[in-house]
């Protein structure tokens, strides 16, 4: 297919999350007639109830932890009592004010994205979108669902995201039993929070509320927190959690959660009952793909409701694409954004680079952060790990936990992946991501100058250590 700039292509997008709004901006940039349909708000759950709010909460928790641990750096906070003697003040968290700021920030981010879309010429319709065949989207816009708009389209992009998975025996009520979307309704820090689920969402909220002062119990059905992630990284996080006073219940399942009026009772599969003030259910997500006309249009889907797509976001129906958490691809906002743009480029005949999960950089915003990119296992890779506590800048900052690990291909020394456990790991992973994307060798990575002292010198140290390993061939 070749792109004809004289032909005004029509693109209809259902869902204004990161994948949807990035697709809309890309389409507008290429001169398409773009209509974006959204039923909750621009930015979707990523901006309004998930990524932006949760990471804002984590930033507050990190600030509270930094104040509390400043004594280790020689910074002491004291107030004078009535008799003139010094008192050590406690760090107080006004969660109502924190959540008010978080939701305001999310709302402002949503409005900023809306302004960008309108400036680019994207039409925005508020309502529930449904695919009608392969050439139109019908939007229910009235308050009672009786008013409809029809959008004829050459290309349809589905970006409807996912919602928190709910268990019948632990039904969220928004009061004591909560999903991650409902955490921002809290007006005070929970006295004791039980987090069911030790994946990314569960681990992040457990870390944040521990640092905000809650007693936290983390219920994990697996042997370690963050199943599927780097085992060394998970071990560091478990050590930090335990040192902070968190209770870790491994190989445990929550069979039932009951609101007792003034708290919750969490019954585990072995009969143990954990009593607490609140419970966060972080047991995965369900794609929002039901009853929006996909099956009737012939779009192939999994039993889970996820839309099957190829590496440019194309579904089994040639002119229907899908992006984001509703698809079979990696559920990350960054992946949704990338595939949103790629899908539009492919549909309009522009240069489109197929997605590859080998190059994904992801981050878990616990304290410390855990960032990963590329291949981190296999017979063809060899790794070197450098403890970040040996880094001079880390010592100056009082960092007590973390490491940098780089994986290279045996023999050639090509950088295949990396793991960083450190403050701001989300920033430190970037040079390793470039090395993976550009297929640099560990020697090329090691020869790049870094500022001294800086945390990035640990990346150089790990790359340098792999030089000898690859020369020796083991």
Secondary structure as UniProt FT lines:
FT   TURN            5..6
FT   STRAND          10..14
FT   HELIX           18..29
FT   TURN            30..31
FT   STRAND          33..38
FT   TURN            42..43
FT   HELIX           44..48
FT   HELIX           51..68
FT   HELIX           70..73
FT   STRAND          79..80
FT   TURN            82..83
FT   STRAND          86..87
FT   HELIX           95..120
FT   STRAND          123..126
FT   STRAND          128..132
FT   TURN            133..135
FT   STRAND          136..140
FT   TURN            143..144
FT   STRAND          148..152
FT   STRAND          155..158
FT   STRAND          162..164
FT   HELIX           168..170
FT   STRAND          177..178
FT   HELIX           180..185
FT   STRAND          192..196
FT   HELIX           200..212
FT   STRAND          215..219
FT   TURN            227..228
FT   HELIX           231..243
FT   TURN            244..245
FT   STRAND          247..249
FT   TURN            250..251
FT   STRAND          254..259
FT   STRAND          264..268
FT   TURN            269..270
FT   STRAND          273..276
FT   STRAND          278..281
FT   STRAND          285..287
FT   TURN            290..291
FT   TURN            294..298
FT   TURN            303..304
FT   TURN            311..312
FT   TURN            318..319
FT   STRAND          320..322
FT   TURN            325..326
FT   HELIX           333..347
FT   TURN            348..349
FT   HELIX           357..359
FT   STRAND          361..364
FT   STRAND          369..374
FT   TURN            379..380
FT   STRAND          381..387
FT   HELIX           388..390
FT   HELIX           392..397
FT   STRAND          403..409
FT   TURN            410..412
FT   STRAND          414..422
FT   TURN            423..424
FT   HELIX           425..437
FT   TURN            438..439
FT   HELIX           442..446
FT   TURN            455..456
FT   HELIX           457..472
//
